[in-house]
Amino acid sequence: MNEQKSGISDKTTKEVVVLTDDKITLRSNVKIYGVLEAGLVRTTEIIADQRHEKQFIEFASPEGDIGSGLLWINQSGNRQFILRNNPDRFWLTDSVDIPQSKSFMIGGTPVVSYGYLGNSVIASNLQSLGDLKKLTVNGTVKFGEGLTFNPISNRLGIGLEEPNGKLSVYDETYDVEVVIGATDTGNGKIGTYNSKSVDIVTDNQTRLSVDMFGNVTIGHETKDSTVTRVYGKLSVGVKNPKESLEVSGNIRWANKLFASGTSAPDSGTYQRGDIVWNSEPKPNSYIGWVCTSAGSPGLWRPFALIAA
């Protein structure tokens, strides 16, 4: 076919173009030196052996919620990589896999690499972590609603956010805050911050109790078989005792009063067997006085005459 028409140069020697009502079939390669405008291009392969000024694919601005981009159609389901708007973002239907030696970057700075979270990541809402080998925290640390560490006051609180000791444990049920720290004089301190008693227990049994007024109880009235041992000097009302036991005032032993004075009592109520020791003994006087009949003040008799 060598027919010459205006605008068409036919140099074919065989049939290369077939025209039908619904399509045009080309039986040879096609070269286009201008712009090809088409409503739809369907192909199985594109091969380019030259570089052009624009080495990218242009898409129209995304419209609606679907967006625009790449679409892969297969029997297992469509795959998409598109740009969506409201807000503008890229959206993928499948996972992204990169080599271990590569990173995801923001502004040229690695953000996520294999086994590494970039230093630029300073805020997170992580809810689960694996085994930590090292952790440095420069601010307040909170573990749920139960544990708080304040680096400014250097205090750790369990059950409360504002601890009143270096370590504070708060029991909301009984409104008790147990504190461990130091006193204003530099002594170690353990006890309660609020007006609550303190019990020291073993085997879940109270062994020593200090109430809110400072009263101290050792042992329990129903468990009189326990043993209390004191090694060294013991004193009551004496700051620097010299003897094994020193008491600054009267004592009661075996339900008997032992007191001191210059004479037998002339007031008060006493029991038989109570003794008042003479605080100013001298020759021809007595060691003390003993109550021989209970009363107020009772009947008293001197005993143990001191020789002249």
C-alpha positions in Angstrom: 0.0 0.0 0.0 1.8 3.1 -1.3 -1.0 5.5 -1.5 0.1 9.1 -0.7 -2.4 11.3 1.2 -2.0 14.8 2.7 -0.5 14.5 6.2 0.1 10.8 5.8 3.3 9.1 4.4 2.5 5.5 3.7 5.7 3.4 3.3 4.3 0.1 4.3 4.9 -3.1 2.3 2.5 -5.2 4.3 -0.7 -4.8 6.4 0.2 -3.0 9.7 -3.1 -1.2 10.6 -6.5 -2.8 10.9 -9.5 -0.6 11.5 -12.7 -2.0 13.0 -15.8 -0.3 14.5 -14.6 -0.6 18.1 -10.8 -0.5 17.9 -7.6 0.1 15.9 -5.1 -2.7 15.8 -1.3 -2.0 15.0 0.8 -4.9 13.9 4.1 -3.1 14.3 6.1 -0.8 16.7 4.7 2.7 17.2 6.9 5.8 17.5 5.4 9.1 18.8 7.5 12.3 18.7 4.8 14.5 20.0 2.3 14.2 22.9 0.0 11.3 23.2 -3.3 12.2 24.8 -5.5 9.3 25.9 -8.4 8.8 28.3 -7.1 5.4 29.4 -3.8 3.5 28.7 -3.7 -0.2 29.5 -0.4 -2.0 29.1 1.5 -5.0 30.4 5.0 -3.4 30.3 6.6 0.0 29.9 10.3 0.2 28.8 12.2 3.5 28.7 15.8 3.7 27.4 16.2 7.5 27.6 16.1 10.1 30.4 13.8 13.0 30.1 13.5 16.3 31.9 10.7 15.0 34.2 11.3 11.6 35.7 8.2 11.2 37.7 4.5 10.4 37.3 2.0 13.3 37.7 -1.4 12.8 39.3 -4.3 15.2 39.5 -5.1 16.7 42.8 -6.9 14.3 45.0 -10.7 14.8 45.2 -13.1 13.4 47.8 -12.0 10.8 50.3 -10.5 8.3 47.8 -7.5 10.3 46.7 -5.2 9.6 43.7 -2.1 7.4 43.2 -1.1 3.9 42.3 -3.4 0.9 42.1 -2.5 -2.7 41.7 -5.4 -5.1 40.9 -5.2 -8.8 41.5 -7.4 -11.7 42.6 -6.3 -11.5 46.3 -7.4 -7.9 46.6 -6.4 -4.4 45.3 -3.2 -2.8 46.6 -3.1 1.0 46.8 -0.5 3.7 47.3 -2.4 7.0 47.1 -2.4 10.6 48.3 -5.4 11.5 50.4 -6.6 14.9 51.6 -8.3 16.3 54.7 -5.5 16.1 55.9 -3.0 15.5 53.1 -1.2 12.2 53.7 0.1 9.2 51.8 -2.0 6.0 52.4 -0.9 2.5 51.8 -2.9 -0.7 52.0 0.1 -3.0 52.7 3.2 -3.1 54.9 6.4 -1.3 53.9 9.6 -3.3 54.0 13.1 -1.7 53.6 16.6 -3.2 54.0 18.0 -3.4 57.5 20.8 -1.0 56.6 18.2 1.8 55.7 16.2 4.1 57.8 13.0 6.2 57.8 14.0 9.8 58.0 12.4 13.2 58.7 14.3 16.3 57.5 17.3 14.1 56.7 17.5 12.8 60.3 17.0 9.0 60.9 13.8 8.5 63.0 13.4 4.7 62.8 16.1 2.2 61.9 16.5 -1.5 62.4 16.8 -1.9 66.2 17.1 1.8 66.8 14.8 4.7 67.6 16.3 8.1 66.6 17.4 10.7 69.1 15.0 13.2 67.7 12.1 11.2 69.1 11.5 13.0 72.5 7.8 12.4 73.0 5.8 9.2 72.9 2.7 7.4 74.3 4.3 4.0 74.5 2.2 1.6 76.5 4.5 -1.5 76.5 8.2 -2.0 76.6 10.4 -5.1 76.6 13.5 -5.7 78.9 15.4 -2.4 79.5 19.2 -2.5 80.0 19.5 1.2 80.7 17.1 4.0 81.4 17.9 7.6 82.1 15.0 10.0 83.1 15.5 13.7 83.6 11.9 14.5 84.7 9.1 13.3 86.8 8.4 9.6 86.5 4.9 8.2 87.0 3.9 4.5 86.9 0.1 4.5 86.6 -1.6 6.1 89.6 0.5 4.3 92.2 4.1 5.3 91.8 5.6 8.8 91.3 9.2 10.0 91.4 9.9 13.8 91.6 13.5 14.6 90.6 13.3 18.1 92.0 12.5 17.0 95.6 14.3 13.7 95.0 11.3 11.9 96.6 9.5 8.7 95.7 5.8 8.3 96.5 3.7 5.1 96.4 0.0 5.8 96.3 0.4 9.6 96.2 2.0 12.3 93.9 3.4 14.6 96.6 5.4 12.5 99.1 6.3 14.0 102.4 9.5 11.9 102.8 12.3 10.6 100.6 10.1 7.5 100.4 6.4 7.7 101.2 3.8 4.9 101.1 0.2 6.0 101.3 -2.8 3.7 102.2 -5.9 5.5 101.1 -8.2 3.0 102.9 -6.9 4.0 106.3 -5.5 7.4 105.4 -2.0 6.5 106.6 1.2 7.8 105.0 4.3 6.0 106.1 7.5 8.0 105.5 11.2 7.1 105.4 13.8 9.9 105.4 15.7 12.2 107.8 14.8 14.5 110.6 15.7 18.2 110.7 18.7 17.2 113.0 20.0 14.7 110.4 18.8 11.6 112.1 17.2 8.8 110.2 13.4 8.7 110.3 10.7 6.2 109.8 7.1 6.6 110.9 3.8 8.2 109.9 3.4 11.7 108.5 -0.2 12.2 109.7 -1.7 11.5 113.1 -1.5 7.7 113.0 0.1 5.1 115.2 3.0 3.0 114.1 3.3 -0.8 114.6 6.4 -2.9 114.1 5.3 -6.4 113.3 6.7 -9.9 112.7 4.6 -12.9 111.6 1.9 -10.3 111.1 1.8 -9.8 114.9 2.4 -6.4 116.5 5.6 -6.5 118.6 6.1 -2.8 119.2 3.5 0.0 118.9 3.8 3.8 119.2 0.5 5.6 119.2 -0.1 9.1 117.9 0.6 10.6 121.4 4.0 8.9 121.7 2.9 6.1 124.0 5.0 3.0 123.5 3.8 -0.5 123.9 6.2 -3.5 123.7 4.5 -6.9 123.2 0.8 -7.6 123.7 -1.2 -8.0 126.9 -2.5 -11.4 125.8 1.0 -12.7 124.8 3.0 -12.4 128.1 5.3 -15.2 127.1 7.4 -13.0 124.8 10.8 -12.0 125.9 12.3 -8.4 125.9 16.0 -8.2 126.2 18.1 -5.1 127.0 21.9 -5.3 126.7 23.6 -2.3 128.3 22.2 0.4 130.6 18.5 1.1 130.9 17.1 4.3 132.4 13.8 6.0 133.0 14.0 9.8 133.2 17.8 9.7 133.4 19.7 11.1 130.4 23.1 9.5 131.1 22.7 6.4 133.4 25.8 5.1 135.1 24.2 1.9 136.5 22.5 -1.0 134.7 19.1 0.4 135.7 18.4 4.0 136.8 15.0 5.5 137.5 14.6 9.2 138.4 11.3 8.7 140.3 9.1 6.2 142.2 8.8 2.7 140.9 6.2 -0.1 141.5 7.6 -3.7 141.6 5.5 -6.8 142.3 2.5 -4.4 142.8 4.4 -2.7 145.6 5.4 1.0 145.7 9.0 2.0 146.2 9.4 5.7 146.8 11.8 8.0 148.7 11.2 10.8 151.2 12.2 12.3 154.5 9.3 10.9 156.4 6.3 8.5 156.2 3.5 9.8 153.9 0.8 11.9 155.5 -1.5 12.1 152.5 -2.4 9.9 149.5 -3.6 6.3 149.3 -1.3 3.4 149.8 -1.4 -0.4 149.9 0.1 -2.7 152.5 3.7 -3.4 151.7 4.5 0.0 150.1 7.8 1.4 151.1 9.2 4.8 151.4 13.0 4.9 151.6 14.6 7.6 153.7 16.2 10.2 151.4 18.3 11.6 154.3 19.5 8.7 156.4 21.6 9.4 159.5 22.7 7.6 162.7 19.8 6.7 165.1 17.3 7.1 162.2 15.7 4.5 160.0 16.3 3.2 156.5 12.7 3.9 155.6 9.0 3.3 156.4 6.7 0.5 155.4 2.9 0.6 155.1 1.4 -2.1 157.4 -2.2 -1.3 156.8 -3.7 0.1 153.6 -5.5 3.4 153.7 -5.2 7.1 153.1 -2.5 7.5 154.1 -2.6 4.1 155.8 -0.6 2.9 158.8 3.2 3.4 158.5 6.0 2.0 160.6 9.8 2.7 160.4 12.2 -0.2 159.8 15.9 -0.9 159.9 17.4 1.3 162.6 20.7 2.8 161.6 23.3 2.4 164.4 24.8 5.4 166.1 
